[in-house]
Amino acid sequence: MKRQKYTPQLCAPYYSDTRQSGAVLHRYLDDQFLTRFANQAQANQLSQDSHKWIDEDRFVDKSNPCLRLPVHRTFYIICCEACCNAPGQPALDPSRIESAGFVIRQQVEGKNFRWMLRDGLDKGWEITQNPGIDEPDEYRYLLHKGYVEARSPEPAYSGEMTYPLSPTLVQDSVSKPARSHNLLYGFVPLGGQSYPSISEIDKPSLNEVMNQLIWPVGIYQRSNWVENNSQHSGHLIQHGRFEQAGAELVLLLFERFHIFDADNNVENAELIVLLQNIFTYRGGSSGGHDADNYSKSFNLYHYLLSSKQRFNDWISAYHSFDSDLSQANNAERLDSDLQLFITEDQASDLRLLLARRSLGVIELALSDLPEPRYQRDGLYYAKVFLRYVDEKGCAKIIWGPSSIPFRVAAPFDPQASRPQLIQMPGLDDLKRGLANGAVLRAPKSLSDVVERIKPDLGDPGERPANNRGDGGWMYIFSIPIITVVAMILLMVMVNLLNFVFRWIPWVIQRIPIPK
């Protein structure tokens, strides 16, 4: 008679209680947590593990516990039980487990978000698009459905981020007769971050960027284009004095786009071509606002390049006078006969190119900012799963219970931090032995500065020209000295700032050491 194979199922571990009725989270305060958990499991002591932390660690809100980070020297293990869907729920044979793991999901207004990867790269939180698909691994799902052929090596992982669970068989000596249980457990990682792609960046629109600059370089205070002898909307430099739009244009070109930096030539190529088609003019004050009354001179790009230092001096004056255009013009005036005109078409092209280039700078800056995986105000939970092969040889996946909802502490959350004991040296330790600790290797340029501050820091006396110190020096500091100096400086700074912030009661506690 063929022995029937019951389907596996995941449930709460046998020792769980009402406090954690699903997958159970265990907290450990030392880095030997895996060994401790394994020993507790084999000794049938997991039920004695204290769960007081679930009530104690509620410093974000009172409804859900807050999990600390490894930087707080706190670690968590998740555990569930694998059994057979049969009378008595016997332990599942570990050989039937193809793989097991868990995912961590975020709850936002009743919706579940998953941490997704594309080709092995973190993409961030995404809302569940197809709840009917159980398999978190996209390649594995398509392979089992027959939509793709097996590849060797397998492609880079795409799908929901998963973490492994390991099986261990334990005996429950409390029950009579004793029963075996197959526990699945794994470390809960609470770090990580992702670099968002350009398409995911919440960047401003072209119009929003244009609205940051004054007309006609931007669209702020936009008006009708006027171009005659008495008024010219595109007269950006008049007799060596900047108009506001001209000043903003020069500031963008020099400070944001670094127009003359060879590393930015590709990004600035379109702007450079446009600037080469805009010309400066020369002429006295009798010419008014009509470009035809002046003689055409260099193109704007050439003039900016040849007079780069003068423009840099003007920009420095502009900033030193707190962006006061009139004072900057008086302090660093350009040639009194210099004129700069742009036509209406050139102004339109300039607005577009400046806005596009500004968006490129914004995208580059934002794409370099990693997105933390867990936010302090986010609500998360872990959910376990198991893969196995049924009697027909088909790959299956089942999902088990979720953990209790939890939040994740911020790295510098004062309530999540744990005391760290640092043994300070005695005064006698400061003079024992030579300096033998932190080594700072300084190149010659930095060494020369240090030597001028403290000339006898190195070898006393004159050094020959071929002294190896000409290539720089290595400075070796005593660790006890560094520790004492750091503590003294910290106390000095805290006491100085205490006059303003009155924070001494929250910063320092003194506890006597018993003899």
C-alpha positions, 0 to 999 in steps of 0.5 A: 500500500502506497504511503500517502504524502500529506501536504506541508503547512506552516503554523505558529511554533508549538511554544507560542502563546497569545502574545505572538500567535503567528510567526514568533519574533525573538530578541537577543542582545548579543551577537551570539544570537544564532547559537543561543537560539539553537541551544535554547531550541534543543534544550526545549527552553524557547517557551521560557524566552522572555517576551517582555520586550514586546511591551517595553519596546514601544517607544514610537507608538503604544500599539506596536513594538519597535525593533532595534537595529544591529547598531543598537547591538540588538538582533531578532530571529523569526521562527515558525513550525513546518508540519504535515496537514494530517491528524495530529499535525506531525513534523514535516520531514526536512528532506521534503523542504526545497527551500524556506524563507520569509519576506518583510512587507509594509502596511500603508493604509490597508495596502501591502507594499513589497520590497522589490529587486530588479536584476539584483538591484534594490528598487524600493517599496512597490504596491502588490500588483498581482496578489494572485501570484504566490511565488516571490521569485519572478524567474522561478514563477515563469520557469514553473509555468513553462513560459521560459526555459531553464537558464544556466547560470540563473539570471540575476534575481528579480522579484520580492526580497526574501530571506532564508529560513533554516530547519531544525528538528527539536523534541518537545519533552513536555508533551506526553509522549514526546513529539518532534517539531520541525522549526524554521528560523532565520535572522531578521535583517533590518538594514538596507537601502536603495538608490532610486532610478531616474523614473522614480524620482519625484522631480519638479516639472519643466515649468516649475524649474522655469518659474524659479528664474526671472523673465526672460531667462525664466518665466517668473514675472512673465510679461509680453516681449518688448523690443524697441529703442526705448525698451528691450526685454532681452537687454541683460547687461546694460553698460556693464551693469547686470540686470536681474535676469542676466545675473541669474544666467551667469550664476547658473552657468558658473555655479550650477552647470560649471560651464567651463569644466571639461568634465561637463562638456557633454551635459553642457553641449547644447547650452554651449552651442546656444551661447556661441550664437548669442553675441555681446555688443560694444557702444556708449550710452547713446545707443539706448536699447536697440542692438543695431545701435551697437557694434557686435563683439565676441560671442557670449561663450567666448567672452565668458571664457576670456573674462572668467576671472572678472565674472568670478569676482563679480559673483563673489561680490554678489554673494558678499552683498547678500545678493544685492544686485546694485551693490555688486554692480558698483563693486565689480563693474564690467566694461562700461560699454559692454552690452548683452542682448538676446532675441525672443527666440534665443530667450525661448531656447535659453529657458528650455535648455536651462530648465532641462539642464537644471532637471539633469542636475536635480536628477543626478543629485537625487539619484545619489541619495539612498532611500532607507528601507525602513522608516521610523513611522512605517509599519511592517510585518514578516510573513513566512513561506515554504517551497516543496515538490508534490507527488507529481513533481510539481513545484509548490509554494505555501505561505504561513502566518505573519508576525505581529506588526512592528516598527523599526527604530531610527539609528540614533533614536535615544530610546533604542540606544543601549549603554556602551561601556568604554574603559578609560585609561588611568593617568599612569597609562598616559606615560607608559610606553611609546606612542603605539596606536592610531597611525595617520599618514599625511602627504607632503602638502598636509605634513608641511602645514602640520610641521609649521604648527608644531616644528619639533613634532618630528625629528628635532634639528635641521633635516637634510634635503634628501630626508624621507620626510620630504615625501610626507610623514606618518604620525602615530598617536597614543590611544590613551591620550586620544581617549582622554583628550576626546573626553575632555573636549566633549565635556568642554563643548557640552558645558559651553552649549549648555548655556544655550540649550540647557541640555545637561540633564539629558546628556550626562548621568553620573553613577558611582562605581562601587569599591 
